[in-house]
């Protein structure tokens, strides 16, 4: 059974139950009020007439012949001008009809008295009084009218409510029906398929979430294919070089000199570095990277990294300026992993800075109110690495942390690397519970902002953590 039909049946059942409860309570109250309307009591007159009629029956030898001529009976019937009576014998025959009202009216609204003699019913007397009859007519008329109109109202309102329930059930389930084909297409492998999201309620948000998920799956699949192609590209070049050199050595048929193996060793080092980087990146993204987090002086760590990068910076005519706040607290970090992060950022900044330019490394404490993104208001250490290079184009900025991504101008391995450095940096920072982001304006350099947690007292002492 479809959701639409189940929803409609549930609403229809609720409507029917409410209608029955309303109708039943209304009828109960109305009939209770009608029953207690006072009606003129004519039972004494009816019993007197019935008693005299029974006596006449015995006096006349068990016969109703000429009962209408009985003076005493006529006297009793004549006490009220608007009264009427109907005497029906035991065999069903009418033996006396007094008054102007019809037999049907007297039977329907008259007071009935059964006449018994010698333990046997001999006749039924219906005594009709105009005043009592009018009250009975009002009682029955009001009750029947209320019942009729109530049932009619329940039927009409019920049909309207059922139509509205069907329309509402259809309208509520329309977004689901519109979403189902898209789900089927996504399940069949059509990544990126979008469903119409016209509603502004929970179902609309469900469609929007589905669309976002579908687009994300398409992006992931595209990234996976691109990464596979990039990985093949990165592996193909050193392997081709090694194969060519080995074939050349084999064709010579001469003993191999040690210096001839140096190019092969360089390519093996490159392959080893690539495999290690991919291994560390996969561990970090799978939350399986082992971190030796301890109390770390971030100012001292950055100073050592600046010294390591100083030789290459000097060769390029680039100055490295380190500006650390004097009251900078210690960080809760793995020194080895964070050295890889900051060394990569600083060396990238040096390579992209012009001759005579400068790379600025700024370290500050940042709370959540200053733009920190620790999530619960805890203070963070913010390290900004800024260069004076050409900057990053806006269309490239969203992709700089992707695997194997390099701008078109950085495709050479001599300057651009393999495109894994920033991806690894992001994975390492996130494994520490921190964040990394990039800002840039073309022609005005680039800024990389890293946030890492501050060391707290409850984290004193070195610890091994598997994240």
C-alpha positions in Angstrom: 0.0 0.0 0.0 1.3 3.4 -1.0 2.0 6.2 1.6 -0.6 8.3 -0.1 -3.3 5.7 0.4 -2.2 4.9 3.9 -2.3 8.6 4.8 -5.7 9.0 3.2 -7.1 6.0 5.0 -5.7 7.2 8.3 -7.3 10.7 7.8 -10.6 9.2 6.6 -10.7 6.9 9.7 -10.1 9.8 12.0 -12.8 11.9 10.2 -15.3 9.1 10.5 -14.6 8.5 14.1 -15.0 12.2 15.0 -18.2 12.4 13.0 -19.7 9.4 14.8 -18.7 10.7 18.2 -20.2 14.1 17.4 -23.4 12.7 16.0 -23.8 10.3 18.9 -23.3 12.9 21.6 -25.6 15.4 19.8 -28.4 12.8 19.5 -28.0 11.7 23.1 -28.2 15.3 24.3 -31.2 16.3 22.1 -33.2 13.2 22.9 -32.5 13.6 26.5 -33.8 17.1 26.4 -36.9 16.1 24.4 -37.8 13.2 26.7 -38.0 15.6 29.6 -40.4 18.0 28.0 -43.5 18.0 30.1 -46.6 16.5 28.4 -50.2 16.8 29.5 -51.1 13.6 31.4 -54.4 12.1 30.2 -53.8 8.6 31.7 -56.6 9.0 34.3 -59.2 9.8 31.7 -58.0 7.0 29.5 -58.2 4.5 32.4 -61.7 5.6 33.3 -62.9 5.2 29.8 -61.2 1.8 29.5 -62.7 0.6 32.7 -66.2 1.6 31.6 -65.6 -0.1 28.2 -64.6 -3.3 29.9 -67.6 -3.3 32.2 -69.8 -2.8 29.1 -68.2 -5.8 27.4 -69.1 -8.0 30.4 -72.6 -6.6 30.8 -73.2 -7.2 27.1 -72.3 -10.8 27.3 -68.9 -10.5 25.9 -69.9 -8.5 22.9 -69.0 -5.0 21.7 -72.3 -4.5 19.8 -73.8 -1.1 20.2 -71.0 0.1 22.5 -71.1 3.5 20.9 -74.7 4.0 22.4 -73.6 3.4 26.0 -74.6 6.6 27.8 -72.0 6.3 30.6 -69.3 5.8 28.0 -70.5 8.7 25.9 -70.5 10.9 29.0 -66.9 10.1 29.7 -65.9 10.8 26.1 -67.8 14.0 26.0 -65.9 15.7 28.9 -63.4 17.2 26.5 -64.5 18.7 23.2 -61.1 18.2 21.5 -60.7 14.6 22.7 -61.0 11.4 20.6 -61.0 7.7 21.2 -60.5 4.5 19.3 -61.6 1.2 20.7 -60.0 -1.8 19.0 -61.3 -5.3 19.7 -59.0 -8.2 20.4 -59.5 -9.4 16.9 -58.2 -6.1 15.5 -61.5 -4.6 14.5 -62.5 -1.1 15.4 -65.6 -1.1 17.4 -65.7 2.6 18.5 -64.3 5.7 16.9 -65.1 9.0 18.7 -63.8 12.5 17.8 -62.8 14.3 14.7 -59.3 12.9 14.4 -58.5 10.1 12.0 -57.8 6.6 13.2 -54.1 6.9 12.2 -53.6 10.1 14.3 -55.4 8.6 17.3 -53.3 5.4 17.1 -50.0 7.3 16.6 -50.4 10.1 19.2 -53.1 8.7 21.6 -52.6 7.3 25.0 -53.0 3.5 24.9 -54.8 1.4 27.6 -55.2 -2.3 27.4 -58.5 -3.6 28.6 -58.3 -7.0 30.5 -61.1 -9.1 31.7 -60.8 -12.5 33.4 -57.1 -12.3 32.7 -57.6 -12.0 29.0 -57.1 -8.9 26.8 -60.5 -8.0 25.2 -59.6 -4.7 23.6 -57.2 -1.7 23.3 -58.3 1.8 23.9 -56.5 4.8 22.3 -57.4 8.1 24.0 -56.5 11.2 22.0 -56.1 14.6 23.5 -55.3 17.6 21.2 -52.9 19.3 23.7 -51.0 16.1 24.6 -50.9 15.1 20.9 -49.3 18.5 19.9 -46.5 18.0 22.5 -45.9 14.5 21.3 -45.7 15.8 17.7 -43.2 18.4 18.8 -41.2 15.7 20.6 -41.1 13.3 17.6 -40.7 16.1 15.0 -37.8 17.8 16.8 -36.1 14.4 17.4 -36.6 13.2 13.8 -35.6 16.6 12.3 -32.4 16.8 14.4 -31.5 13.3 13.5 -32.1 13.9 9.8 -30.3 17.1 9.5 -27.5 15.8 11.7 -27.0 12.8 9.5 -27.2 14.9 6.4 -24.7 17.3 7.8 -22.3 14.5 8.8 -22.6 13.0 5.4 -22.0 16.2 3.5 -19.2 17.4 5.8 -17.7 13.9 5.7 -17.6 13.9 2.0 -16.1 17.3 1.9 -13.6 16.3 4.6 -12.7 13.1 2.7 -12.2 15.1 -0.5 -10.0 17.5 1.4 -8.1 14.6 3.0 -7.4 13.0 -0.4 -6.2 16.3 -1.8 -4.0 16.9 1.3 -2.6 13.4 1.2 -1.9 13.8 -2.5 -0.3 17.2 -2.0 1.8 16.0 1.0 3.1 13.0 -1.0 3.8 14.7 -4.3 7.4 15.6 -3.2 8.0 12.0 -2.3 6.6 10.8 -5.7 8.8 13.4 -7.4 11.8 12.2 -5.4 11.4 8.5 -6.1 12.4 8.5 -9.8 15.5 10.5 -8.9 16.4 7.9 -6.2 15.9 5.1 -8.7 18.2 6.9 -11.2 20.8 7.5 -8.5 20.6 3.8 -7.5 21.1 2.9 -11.1 24.4 4.8 -11.1 23.4 8.2 -12.5 25.4 10.3 -10.1 24.5 14.0 -9.9 20.8 13.5 -10.7 18.6 16.2 -9.1 15.1 16.0 -7.9 12.6 19.0 -7.9 12.6 20.7 -4.5 9.5 22.9 -4.6 8.2 22.4 -1.0 9.5 24.5 1.8 8.8 22.0 4.6 10.6 18.9 5.8 10.0 17.1 2.5 11.5 20.1 0.7 14.5 19.9 2.9 14.7 16.2 2.2 14.8 16.8 -1.5 17.5 19.5 -1.0 19.5 17.1 1.1 19.1 14.4 -1.6 20.3 16.8 -4.3 23.3 17.8 -2.2 24.1 14.2 -1.6 23.8 13.3 -5.3 26.0 16.3 -6.3 28.6 15.3 -3.6 28.6 11.7 -4.8 29.3 13.0 -8.3 32.1 15.2 -7.1 33.6 12.3 -5.1 33.4 10.1 -8.2 34.9 12.7 -10.4 37.7 13.3 -7.8 38.3 9.5 -7.6 38.7 9.2 -11.3 40.9 12.3 -11.5 43.0 11.0 -8.6 43.4 7.6 -10.3 44.5 9.3 -13.5 46.8 11.7 -11.6 48.3 8.8 -9.6 49.0 6.9 -12.8 50.6 10.0 -14.3 52.8 10.5 -11.3 53.9 6.8 -11.3 54.3 6.6 -15.1 57.0 9.2 -15.4 59.6 7.8 -12.9 58.9 4.3 -14.0 59.4 5.2 -17.6 62.7 6.9 -16.8 63.9 4.0 -14.8 62.9 1.5 -17.5 64.7 3.6 -20.2 67.9 3.9 -18.2 67.9 0.2 -17.4 67.3 -0.8 -21.0 70.1 1.5 -22.0 72.5 -0.1 -19.5 71.5 -3.6 -20.7 72.1 -2.6 -24.4 75.6 -1.4 -23.6 76.6 -4.8 -22.1 79.2 -3.1 -20.0 79.8 -3.1 -16.3 77.6 -0.5 -14.6 79.5 2.4 -13.0 78.1 3.6 -9.6 77.5 7.1 -10.8 75.3 5.7 -13.6 72.9 4.4 -10.9 72.4 7.9 -9.3 69.5 8.9 -11.7 67.8 5.6 -10.9 68.2 6.2 -7.2 66.7 9.7 -7.6 63.6 8.2 -9.2 63.3 5.5 -6.6 63.5 8.2 -3.9 60.7 10.1 -5.7 58.6 6.9 -5.9 59.2 6.1 -2.2 58.2 9.6 -1.2 55.0 9.4 -3.3 54.0 6.1 -1.7 54.8 7.4 1.8 52.7 10.5 1.2 49.8 8.5 -0.1 50.0 6.1 2.8 50.0 9.0 5.4 47.2 10.7 3.6 45.0 7.6 3.5 45.6 6.9 7.2 44.7 10.5 8.1 41.5 10.4 6.0 40.5 7.0 7.5 41.1 8.4 11.1 43.8 5.9 11.7 46.8 8.2 11.8 48.9 7.8 14.9 49.8 11.0 16.6 52.3 11.6 19.4 50.6 14.7 20.8 52.4 16.5 23.5 53.0 19.9 24.9 54.8 21.7 22.1 56.2 25.3 21.9 54.8 26.5 18.6 57.1 29.5 18.6 60.2 27.3 18.9 58.8 24.9 16.3 58.2 27.6 13.8 61.7 29.1 14.5 63.4 25.8 13.6 61.3 25.4 10.4 62.2 29.0 9.4 65.9 28.1 9.8 65.5 25.0 7.7 63.9 27.0 4.9 66.3 29.8 5.3 68.9 28.5 2.9 66.5 28.1 0.0 64.9 31.4 0.8 68.2 33.2 0.8 69.1 31.6 -2.6 65.9 33.0 -4.0 66.4 36.4 -2.4 63.3 35.9 -0.1 63.2 36.9 3.5 61.3 34.9 6.2 59.8 37.0 9.0 58.6 35.2 12.1 56.2 37.2 14.3 55.1 35.2 17.4 53.1 36.7 20.2 55.3 37.0 23.4 52.6 35.3 25.5 51.9 32.5 23.0 50.8 29.4 24.8 52.0 25.9 24.0 50.1 23.8 21.5 48.7 20.3 21.9 50.3 18.8 18.8 52.5 16.1 17.3 55.7 18.1 16.6 56.8 15.8 13.7 53.4 16.0 11.9 53.1 19.8 12.4 56.7 20.3 11.2 55.6 18.6 7.9 52.6 20.9 7.7 54.4 24.2 8.3 57.5 23.3 6.4 55.3 22.6 3.4 53.4 25.9 3.7 56.6 28.0 4.2 58.5 26.3 1.3 55.5 26.9 -1.0 55.4 30.5 0.1 59.1 30.9 -0.6 58.9 29.3 -4.0 56.0 31.6 -5.0 57.5 34.8 -3.7 59.3 37.2 -6.1 63.0 38.1 -5.6 63.3 40.5 -2.8 60.0 39.5 -1.4 59.1 38.3 2.0 57.2 35.5 3.7 55.5 36.4 6.9 54.7 33.7 9.6 52.4 35.1 12.3 51.4 33.1 15.4 48.6 34.3 17.7 46.1 33.1 20.2 42.5 33.1 18.9 39.3 32.5 20.8 36.0 31.5 19.2 34.8 35.1 19.3 37.8 36.2 17.2 36.7 33.8 14.4 38.1 30.6 15.9 36.4 27.4 14.7 37.1 25.0 17.5 33.4 24.4 17.9 33.0 24.9 21.6 34.6 28.2 22.4 38.0 26.7 23.3 41.0 29.0 22.5 43.0 28.0 19.4 46.5 28.9 18.1 46.3 30.6 14.8 49.4 30.5 12.5 49.2 32.6 9.3 51.7 32.0 6.5 51.5 34.8 3.9 53.6 35.5 0.8 53.9 38.3 -1.7 53.6 36.2 -4.8 51.0 36.3 -7.7 48.3 34.7 -5.5 45.9 32.0 -6.4 43.2 32.4 -9.1 39.6 32.3 -7.7 38.8 29.3 -9.9 41.7 27.4 -8.4 41.2 28.4 -4.7 38.5 25.8 -3.9 40.7 22.9 -5.2 44.1 23.6 -3.7 43.7 21.0 -0.9 42.6 18.3 -3.4 45.0 15.4 -4.1 47.3 15.9 -7.1 46.0 19.3 -7.7 48.4 21.8 -9.2 47.8 25.0 -11.1 48.6 24.9 -14.8 51.7 27.0 -14.2 53.0 24.6 -11.6 52.8 21.4 -13.5 56.5 20.8 -13.5 57.9 18.5 -10.8 60.8 20.9 -10.2 58.5 23.6 -8.8 55.1 22.2 -8.5 55.7 18.9 -6.7 53.3 16.0 -6.9 50.2 17.9 -5.7 50.0 16.0 -2.4 51.6 18.5 0.0 48.5 20.6 0.8 46.2 17.6 0.9 48.5 16.0 3.5 48.7 19.2 5.4 45.0 19.5 5.6 44.6 15.8 6.7 47.3 16.3 9.5 45.7 19.5 10.8 42.2 18.0 10.9 43.6 14.9 12.7 44.7 17.3 15.5 41.1 18.7 15.7 42.2 21.9 13.9 41.4 23.7 10.6 43.3 25.0 7.6 42.1 27.4 5.0 43.5 29.6 2.2 42.8 33.2 1.2 44.1 35.0 -1.8 43.6 37.9 -4.2 45.3 37.7 -7.6 48.4 39.8 -7.6 48.4 40.3 -3.8 49.8 37.0 -2.6 48.2 34.1 -0.7 47.5 33.5 3.0 47.3 30.1 4.6 45.6 30.0 8.1 46.2 27.1 10.4 44.4 26.6 13.7 45.6 24.0 16.3 44.4 23.3 19.9 46.0 24.9 22.9 47.7 22.7 25.5 45.5 22.4 28.6 46.2 21.2 32.1 44.1 18.1 31.7 46.3 17.1 28.8 49.6 17.3 30.6 52.3 14.8 29.6 53.0 13.1 26.4 50.4 10.7 25.0 49.9 8.4 22.1 46.6 8.8 20.4 45.0 7.0 17.5 42.6 9.3 15.7 
